[in-house]
Structure formats: structure tokens, C-alpha cells
Amino acid sequence: MNIIAFIFGSVFGFSLIWVPIVHAFIVLLFGIHLVSVRRPVGVAFAWFLIVILVPILGIALYVLIGERPVGRKLTRKIVRMNREYEKITETMRQQFAADRQKLPVEGRALSLLAESKNGSPVVAGNKIELHTNSLKILQNFIDEINNAKKSLHLEFYIWALGGDADRVCEALIAASQRGVACRVLLDSLGSKDWFKSSWPARFRKAGIEVTEALPIQIGRFQFRRADLRLHRKIFVIDGAVVWTGSMNLVDPRTFKQDSGVGEWVDAMVRIEGPVASQFELTFAFDWSVDNPNITNFKDREPPASPHEGAALAQEFSSGPVYRDDILYQVLLSAIMDAREELTITTPYFGPDDGLIQALMAAAARGVKVTLIVPKLNDSTLVAWSSKSFYEDLMNSGVIIAEFHGGLLHTKSLLIDKRIAIFGSVNFDQRSLRLNFEISLIVYNVDFCAKLEKLIESYLAQADYVDPKAWAKRPTWRRYLENAAHLTSPLL
């Protein structure tokens, strides 16, 4: 309190006798605000404690990252465009209503939940290929660009500089120059180095449209939360072929080599078939929302994509403005529906108590629950926080494996070897609450078998955490893990 009194007295120049009164008044008003917005209990108490200890800094941080607004102007735009988007998705749900009957019984409830709140329906007739070599994936991107006939739409969180990521840039410029319509949508923060480079100017000169998503604007923090991010990975070729998954447009040989965790290990899927049009529609909506020159959602209907295979699948998008909390509900439902096996791969593990309890309950009722995370992580705070969950999970029977072949960046859930959720979603509260994410839900045993084989290759390069040895770790580690866990609602 002496420190607080000194700050108040020095900054505002009034008698120190008023400091406790002002401090109490600030805390009271902040408490009333927290009650009015009905935040999760853990998040509310974390912020309340911060404001009690450091009121000025706490209030400032809360304004920056405490709420989830994208700004009044952008919110109005999203609401307006969502009306047109809703008409398209409703038509889509009616068109493919019969495909839900082709689902196995265990997948129907999950599919219906995923399409709720104006989501995409499950569709049959898709060909889905799993790709796991990042350099080959980049070369595949280049080949797709070179063979494109009409359009190329790219939406990524990060486009990094250097290596084969630059070759993708060159291929895109060449495609635009031969008449292919090219659009690039990148997150402002994730791709900040790219936006500062010469590539944006070169793209625009070649006729490529470039849009910066969720730009960080000094002076607008009071209207827009600074750390809401476009975390999706979508690459659409001619409206008929889609790539999605965990990989950003980065060359793993050059990306974050100073982080000390090795190369990023990713996986992507290539999709042909009707579900491709759902990803194209999501890109079109995101492009319209983030492009300041567009005032209305102009796409009347998604392009037709012929049947190419036998897989049942649906696109699953989520975000903090529209379809709020649907991602949490889908993940929770998937865990609760598991009957035999549940395997999760994620680079960042920081769920809330509800998801932790669901994982523990699944293991306790006999489900083989396996969690695979990186042994080394580029986020030290997240790494320590995630370890605070280990003991409770392992005591319930959850198997934890730490991958040591690099930074495992693949994000997937495999449920009973029959259903897979695969895409950009980390198993943490940032993906659940703050990011705009994209996933593919696949109801196909052949694809699940390929994903299972990939998971087995990860386990072959992983160390299983021994519950007995873990219980004997030094006391100071427990304190550090638990201290980091206190920040998890704010990460």
C-alpha cells in the first residue's frame, strides 16, 4: 500500500490520506464491471487480484487484453455481413441434409453441434489427403499455384520471410501476371515482419490483392482488444481444392531458429470435394470483413465442387465475435463422446477446469486418453503452466508423452479411430476464447487410420512422463508450475 500511495501521490499530487479511498473506489467499480460482464470465475478473480495489487497497471492491461471486443465498427460490419452469410449457409444445410444420414450413429450429434449457430453441415464425397513433410508441402503449394487456372486465395496467421516461403511468393506473383486472380489475407501481428518487407508492394504491383487482418492501431486499444488474432490456415485453389491444418507459410529450416526448440513439426490436409466450398465461403467472409474497401458480403453462394471421394467431412470455423463458445462445446462433446480411445496432439496445452475434468472423467471410465505435447516449447510460461496439469491427469489415467523431435505443432483430436478434428486449434484458452480458428472434422475410418499412423510416428519420438517420477520432482518446480497456472486464464 505504501508503494501504491507513493505512486498516486506523485502522479496525481493529492494528499496521501485519499489514496486508500481512491484505491477502494477503483477496485469497487472494477468489481461491479466484472460482475456485469459475467466473466469465467477464474478469469474474473485473476483480473480482480491484479487490479487490487496494481490498480493503474491492472486497469490498463484490462483495457488492452481483458475483454474480447474487435471494435464497434468491425462488430457492426460482421453483424451486417453475417445476415447474407446466414442465407448461404442455410441453403447449404438444406442442400446437404441427407448426407447426415450417412454418418455413423456416434458422429451425428457432434456433426449437428458443429453446424449449429450458423455453421457448415457435413457433406459426403470428399477426397482428403494427409501431408506431413513441411518442405514437400511448400513445394506442393508452389505446384498448385503454377497449375491454377482461375483463382488463388490464401489466409494465414504467419507468412515468414526466407527459405521456400519466399519461393511461394515468387510463384504467386507469376500466377497473377498470367491472369490468375490472387488474394492474400494475413494476420497483422503474426505476419508483421512480412508486412514490413518488400513483398506487399511487390504483390500489389503484380496485381495481387493483399489485406491485413485485425491491424493493431495505436490509440484504438480502448475500442478493440489488441491480442485477438486471425489464426486460420486456408489455401483455396480455383474454388475446388483446399489445404488446411497447422502449418503457417514458413520454411521450418529458417523459422524461429533462435528459439532453441528445433524445427516446427506440422501436418496439412489437401481436400477435393464439396467441403472445399465451405472453406472458400469462410475465406470470402473473412476477406470481406477485414478488407476496409468492402462494405457488403458479395458472394451469393459457394462455388460448386464435384464429389471426388468417399469421406464425410465438414468445415468448422470459430471466433470470438460470431459462433462464440461453439469451439469449446464441440471439444467438450468430443471428449465426452469418446468410448475407447482419445488422442490429442497440441503444441500449447492450457485448458480450463471443465475440459480438464472431462479428460479425467474419460480416462476414469476406461477410455485410453493420450496427450502428446512438445518436450520443449517456445512459450516458457505456457510450458510451465501446462505441466501444472500433469499430476491430476496422470492420477486419473491419462497418458502424457513429450515429443522431442522438434516443436510439435500439429493440432488434432482422434476419437475412437473413427472421427478426427484437425486444423489450427490449440488445446488452450487462447484458441477457445480469442482466436479466429478453422478445423476440418472428418468422419472416415481410412483418414483416421492415416492420422493414427502419424500419431504413432510422434509417439516413437516422444518420452512418456512417468507418474511416479513426476510425483518426486523438486518442490520448487511445483511452485513454479502452479504460479504459472495462475496466469493461464489470461494467456
Secondary structure, DSSP 8 states (H G I E B T S, - for coil): -HHHHHHHHHHH---GGGHHHHHHHHHHHHHHHHHHHT--HHHHHHHHHHHHHSHHHHHHHHHHHTS----HHHHHHHHHHHHHHHHHHHHHHHHTGGGGGGS-HHHHHHHHHHHTTT----EEEEEEEEE--HHHHHHHHHHHHHH-SSEEEEEES-B--STHHHHHHHHHHHHHHTT-EEEEEEETTTTHHHHHSSHHHHHHHTT-EEEEES---TT-TTTS-TT--B---EEEETTTEEEEES--B--TTTTTGGGSS--EE--EEEEESTHHHHHHHHHHHHHHHH-TT--S----S-------SSEEEEEEEE-SSSSTTHHHHHHHHHHHH-SSEEEEE-S-EE--HHHHHHHHHHHHTT-EEEEEEESS-S-HHHHHHHHTTHHHHHHTT-EEEEE-SSEE--EEEEETTTEEEEES--EEHHHHHT-BEEEEEEE-HHHHHHHHHHHHHHHTTEEE--HHHHHTS-HHHHHHHHHHHTTGGG-
